[in-house]
Amino acid sequence: MSGPTRLRIEVDGVTLVDLDEPLESVSVMPGGVGGGARVEVRRASVGAEAALLEAMARTITVSGSDFRYRADAVVGGPVRTRTWTVREGAWGLTLPG
């Protein structure tokens, strides 16, 4: 994201942040043990640095006015809604033995 924007962030069907709160950034990354995804949301702030919101989730939905996102270094969008779902075993690495 470039500059504050307003997005609705839902994790496992529960609203984490709604459209009334401007955001600086949203990051979704592998969560490690347990197979979920770690969601980090940084609110826009004036003056002091805003607290980081963090959550673990299996499904993350981001919605709002047209926005772009970056996944695996490729920029996608613009879209109004995008949902990511963690699927156990969907990504792996096999090494020669």
N, C-alpha and C positions, 0 to 999 in steps of 0.2 A: 504494500500500500504506500502511496506517496501522500503525506499529509493526513491530517485527521479526517476520518470518514465515519459514517454511521452504518453499522451492520448489526444484524441480529445473529447471535451465536447460540446454538443449541447443542448440548452434549447429552447423548442418550435420551433425547426428548425433553430435557429440562433446559429452560432459558438461562444462560449464563450472563449474557449482556443483551439488552434490547436496543432498538433504534434511537432512543432518546439520549444515548451516551456516546459521544465521539471517541473513536479509537485511534491509536497510533499504529498498532500492529497486532496481527494475529498469526500465530505459528502453530502448526500441527506436526508432530514428529513421533517416531516410534517411542513407546513408553517403557520398553524393556521387559522386566519380569511381569507376567500376567497377560502379555499379549495385547494390551490396550494401546491407545495413542495418548500422548501428552499434549494438551492444549494450553497454550500460553496466550493471554490477552493483555495487552498494555493499553490502558485508558489514556486518552489525551489529557494533559494537565496544563494549567497555567502556573508558572513559577516553579513549584516543587515537583519532583518526579513522582508520577502516579504509581500506586502499588500494582504489582503484577498479579493477575488472576490466573490460577492454574487449576486444571482439572484433568482427570483420567477418563477416557471414554472409549466406547466401541463404535459409536456413530457420532459424527460431527456434521452439523448443517449450518452453513453460512448463507444468509440472505440479506437483501437490501437493494438499493438502486444499483445500476450496472457497476460491477467491479471486476477486476482482473485478479488472477492468482498465479503463483509460480509453483510448479510441481516438477521435480527432477530437472531443474534449471530451464524448463520450458514455460513460457508465459501463456496462460489460457484466458479465454473470455473475450469480450465482456459477457458476464452472466448475471442473472438476478438471484439465482439459488444454486448452491453446489453442496452435495452431500458426499462425505467420505465415510466408508465403512471398513472397519478392521476385519480382516478374514485370516483366521489362524492358518499358518502354513502357506500363505499366498506368495510369499517371497522367501527365497532360500538360496543357498550357495552350496554347490557340490564340488568338492576338491578331489583331484585324482588320488587314489589310495595306493 
